[in-house]
């Protein structure tokens, strides 16, 4: 047992010669007596500072998740041995843990300049590139690793992921398939490979893969959902409905999107009443979703409730028009008015009001525009009245509207 522990210490720290105190420190670390180990390290550092002592101090802080203190120790080690790849690697890893990936890359690169054939170091560099979403750089790193060692499943998975992210889809498929062949219990790779397949051209492979996944992980919610989405995308709404329903029995808190697609699948599968029940739930969650209103309308139409269908379809149309479209017509009406194109201005302002009835100031603008170009002041009068019906007493144009109504009425009386 002592021989095994001694070998582990040598592997961990790569030290060819130990003084008694060094051996004692290593055993303290191995037995997780970190407080005593730090005390002994400080004693030795006061006598004779060395990179290895600072390195071990950093390792202890790292295991205690005191990463800032660990980085300080590694920095001190590098001041003594700036080309120590072991320290450079730990420094880089600590920086990456703290989110400083840019500096981590620099330390990994420096370590690889010293040991260019160190594949574990290269793999760590590739992972940092992935964290930075620099998939092209990561792809290049893992491709170089693959040319030297194509048997490492972990690195092959990283290359597959980077292949997919950089558009090398066929390579991603090949690598993911090989990974699953060696390790069929690799749950995450099932999802990655499903998304790597072209669902239009390789649908049969997707279904076979989902079947294999469910054999390894029976009744897995995510794999069942993948199957539902495949059926949904290929417009096989009956099987999609069944798969979504099975997923919903397992998943207690389904997403809004899943409920929506379940409702759509149920509707197209010919179960309008069940679909309407789902859309009613969605309407409660989000009463402003035009897609929910649209499908509710279609369900009512199939159920021959045309009054409700009409109402829902009109709501869907109104909700589908973005607010900025009303603003565009409003501005267009003002622009046309500035050019004294009053008839066109009125049409644009009326369109803006129809799209956004809540902006009642548009009614006031229509009234003033009618006054300016139309000899029949009744139209202006009516719009002033509509404006006052919607406006608050404190609104800036209320008094003006009252005055104009009074004046127009007087004019109309004298004209009679």
Protein Blocks (a to p, Z undefined) as FASTA:
>chain_A
ZZmmmmmmmmmnopabdcfklmmmmmmmmnopaklmmmmmmmmmmmogcfklmmmmmmmm
mmnopaklmmmmmmmmmmmmmmlmklmmmmmmmmmmnopamlmmmmmmmmmmmmmmlmkl
mmmmmmmmmmnopaklmmmmmmmmmmmomkbmklmmmmmmmmmmnopamlmmmmmmmmmm
mmmmlmklmmmmmmmpcfklmmmmmmmmmmmmmmmmghifklmmmmmmmmmmnopaklmm
mmmmmmmmmmmbdcfklmmmmmmmmmmnopaklmmmmmmmmmmmmmmbmklmmmmmmmmm
mnopaklmmmmmmmmmmmmpcfklmmmmmmmmmmmmmnopaklmmmmmmmmmmmmmmlmm
lmmmmmmmmmmmmmblmlmmmmmmmmmmmmcfklmklmmmmmmmmmmmmmmmmmZZ
